[in-house]
Amino acid sequence: MKQFISVHDVNNINALVKKALAYKADPFADRHLGADKRIGLLFLNPSLRTRLSTQIAAKNLGMEAVVFNVDKEGWALEFEEGAIMSGNTVEHIKDAAPILGQYFDILCIRTFPSLKNKEDDYSEMFIKQFIKYAGVPVVSLESATLHPLQSLTDIITIQENSKSENRNSKLKIVLTWAPHIKPLPQCVANSFAQWINTWGEAEFVIAHPQDYELSEAFTKGATITHNQDEALKDADFVYVKNWSTFTDYGKVYENDPEWMLTNEKLKLTNNAKVMHCLPVRRNVELSDEVLDGPNSLVTKQAGNRVWAAQAVLATLLTSLEGRTE
């Protein structure tokens, strides 16, 4: 692995999950792997779990982690090639990224979509420019279209909480849209769909209202329905997430509270475990009864963020040393 931007950077999902669960069982097994190595965590927008879990993962491997909030503490960066910098931007990525590559052995970037211009957001220019100019491995801590560390965490959580050895058929996993008070990006939903489809070890269904189709680049291979009850039938895992419209980009057309998952709806499932990436707006996206109930994996899921990050960082560190696994 040379970088971690999407599922396409991973040769074997199950092997990476196995490594993550091994670190969960023994967090300091490779505490010297990152000795004398520095990791830079650059945030262009806020974070809680992603930031803290990656710092802990790096520490477990013996790395020194430096966090920098670019949006609050640094110069406004310019990413356009050939830009005439006569506006608000002060420093070009061509000048900043190579220096960061000298400071750090691994560079982690958190960006966020504008939800105003689909072509700009889906070009992933910000993170691609870091990759182009930094000269060191780059890890996505969420980009304009994807959240790969979250998706790896999700598969870790699903494998950890499924009893596939006692099954005669594939797991059924449902990604269902949920109401929200404002437009949210498609990153988590895109990424989850991409990883589950690539993993290929589950029946995968996406449920959402009309006009909330995601990009087929990420959903191809999934069954898509506008009937939530139909999707939930016999589900083993239900992933709840809001996203704004993709075709008419970044809009909220629908906010029907009937799409909120409740215990009554869970009766349609195979006693399904419920997942959400957090933060969650209680009693809007998910009801208290579900979040605080026995079917919720939300807290366990968030805890697994450390082990997902640790598995990725360890793989990159091994690659830096010229070793393969």
Phi, psi and omega in degrees: 000126181258339177201173180221092183244327181205179179298337182291349176273356185253126180283324186214104183299314183296325178293322179291322176297317179300319179296318179299316180291330174294320176293327177297322179285331183214081188301331187254022182300327181240043187295344179259358182298324182258016181301134180065021176246146179242142176240132178256127179249107183254126183243121174263000174202166190294161178202150173239286183296317183298316181294306186292318182294323179289322175299315180295317179301315179298318179297320179300332180266003178086011181274154170267125181254132177240124181256134179224120178271095186301322185290340183244330189248346185245178176288150174293124186269144174256132183247344183287134174291140177069018182292142170269107191273068180253012181250226185274341181284142188249327185226136180273146179301331179297333179267324184282313188298317179298328177291318177299325177295334175281330182283327190234152175274328175225138182241126180249135186234134173242114176243185184202143180285153176283334187060023178247322182231107185297319182298317179295312182297313185282353172284342182054040184299319186301304185288328178294325179289324174297315179299318184295321191250345186285323179078010176227164178303138179245133177246131175278123173262018181122134179239194182291335185235345188220158175221076189294325178295323176296317183292321175299316176304318182296317179290323174304313183294320179295313180296322182293333187245018176245154179240064186294336181294341180259012185251151175257000181215172179293154169299150171251120181244131181241129169257116181242135176294150178226155178293158176203159184275349182213164180292132176243155180290169179268004190309304185294316180295314176305310187293315179301315179298316180300315183289316181294319178296319180290320178303312172071019184248021181210153166283124189239125181234136176246127180242131179200160175296165175301148179077006178250025178300138173272171178297133179296341177300335181252334187261350184303126184111340178270154170274131184241131181220155174261004182253104184295318180299319179298319180294320185288341184302121176066018179291143176265327177224137177236119178258121184256128181199139172271150167208153179275175184292148179261313184295302171268090205297133170072029183251162171245108177264332194227137174215040184291117180297345178295343178277353177290134181285134180229170176297327178298319179290329180295341178295340178284343188267177173272059184050049191296144169280143186248135183233151174203143187281344184064149000289154182235138175270105184297139178063018168238299176278315183221141181283153175305319185297328178280312182300323183263004185266177185290343181273350184282128173253010191301315180291316177299319179301313179296323178297327181288353177300325179299314188285329174297312180296320182294320179296319180293312181297319179297321179295319178292319179297320178297320178295322179297329180277359179081014179259154176241158180234000000 
